[in-house]
Amino acid sequence: MTQPRSAKAITTPAEMRELSEVECLELLKTEPVGRLVFTEKALPAIRPVNYVLDGRDVIIRTSGDSWARRVADTVVAFEVDSIDHASHTGWSVVLLGTATVITDVNTLVRVTDFRNRPWAPGQRDRYLRIRAGQLTGRRLSFASS
């Protein structure tokens, strides 16, 4: 009896490897949405957000009256991944850093990319920068033979 195709993918040997900072940054450029992780009322909170990369930093546009006001000047995590469910392969990048509100006009002009508008409805006129303190990543792929 032949195995179903998905069962074959599961039994294929895989390897997990750490990614370099350069690889992490390149992968961050490939996905439009990540997850912002922060503390809200002493509990972990996660928000999916679209973002743009500015060097090593993540820029998020949000509204001024949202959770973003409470996140400013706190340590947060930002995670982006891409998973292939059929082959059980993929990657994940995690950035740890401090979120700050961007107020400098020249910086706001430079990081505003109208091709990457926020997906959420409403006015999004607050910009948060997550300055990368630690940047790590892992890739799960098929083992080399």
C-alpha positions in Angstrom: 0.0 0.0 0.0 1.4 3.4 -0.9 1.6 6.2 1.6 -0.4 9.3 1.1 1.7 12.2 -0.2 1.4 14.2 3.0 2.6 11.3 5.1 5.7 11.1 2.9 6.5 14.7 3.5 6.3 14.2 7.3 8.8 11.3 7.2 11.4 13.2 5.2 14.3 14.1 7.4 14.4 17.8 8.3 17.0 20.1 9.8 16.6 23.2 11.9 19.3 25.9 11.5 19.8 29.3 13.0 19.7 32.2 10.6 22.2 35.1 10.4 21.2 38.6 10.9 21.5 39.3 7.2 19.2 36.3 6.4 16.7 37.5 9.0 16.6 41.0 7.5 16.2 39.6 4.0 13.3 37.4 5.1 11.6 40.3 6.9 11.4 42.1 3.5 9.4 39.2 2.0 6.2 39.2 4.2 3.7 42.1 4.6 2.3 41.0 8.0 3.9 40.2 11.3 2.8 39.8 15.0 3.5 42.5 17.6 3.8 41.0 21.1 3.5 43.2 24.1 2.1 43.3 27.7 -1.4 44.6 28.2 -2.8 44.7 31.8 0.0 42.4 32.9 -1.0 39.7 30.3 0.7 38.9 27.0 -1.1 40.4 23.9 -0.5 39.8 20.2 -1.6 41.9 17.3 -1.2 41.1 13.7 0.1 44.2 11.9 1.4 45.1 8.5 4.8 46.9 8.5 7.7 48.2 6.6 11.4 47.6 7.3 13.7 50.6 7.8 17.2 49.3 8.0 17.1 46.9 11.0 13.9 48.5 12.4 10.3 47.7 12.0 7.8 50.6 11.3 4.1 50.1 12.1 1.3 52.6 11.3 -1.5 52.6 13.7 -4.1 54.9 15.2 -3.3 57.3 18.1 -6.0 56.2 20.4 -5.2 52.4 20.2 -3.0 50.0 22.1 -0.1 51.7 20.3 -0.2 54.6 22.8 0.4 52.1 25.7 3.1 50.3 23.8 5.3 53.4 23.3 8.6 53.2 25.2 8.2 49.6 26.2 10.1 46.5 25.2 8.2 44.4 22.6 8.7 41.4 20.4 7.9 41.3 16.7 7.6 38.0 14.8 7.3 37.1 11.1 7.1 33.7 9.6 6.3 31.7 6.5 5.2 28.1 6.8 4.6 25.5 4.1 2.0 23.2 5.7 2.3 20.5 3.0 6.1 20.1 3.3 6.4 21.0 7.0 9.1 23.6 6.2 9.4 27.3 6.9 11.1 30.0 8.8 10.6 32.4 11.7 12.3 35.7 12.6 11.9 37.4 16.0 13.0 40.9 16.7 13.2 42.2 20.3 13.4 45.9 20.9 11.9 49.0 22.2 8.8 50.6 20.6 8.9 54.4 20.2 6.6 56.9 18.5 8.1 58.6 15.5 7.6 62.4 15.6 10.4 63.7 13.4 8.9 65.0 10.2 11.8 64.0 7.9 11.7 60.5 9.3 7.9 60.3 8.8 8.3 61.3 5.2 11.1 58.8 4.6 9.3 55.8 6.1 5.8 56.5 4.7 5.3 54.1 1.8 1.9 54.6 0.2 2.3 51.2 -1.6 2.1 49.5 1.9 -0.9 51.2 3.4 -2.3 49.8 6.6 -4.9 47.0 6.1 -7.0 48.0 9.1 -9.7 50.6 8.5 -9.7 54.0 10.0 -7.1 56.8 10.3 -3.6 55.5 10.8 -1.5 58.5 11.6 0.7 57.2 14.4 4.0 55.6 13.5 5.8 53.2 15.8 9.4 52.3 15.4 10.6 49.0 16.9 14.4 49.5 17.2 16.0 46.1 16.8 17.9 45.1 19.9 18.1 41.4 19.2 17.3 39.7 15.9 17.1 36.0 15.6 15.7 33.5 13.2 15.4 29.8 12.4 14.7 27.8 9.3 13.2 24.3 9.1 14.1 22.6 5.8 14.8 19.3 4.3 18.1 17.8 5.4 20.9 17.8 2.9 21.7 14.4 1.6 
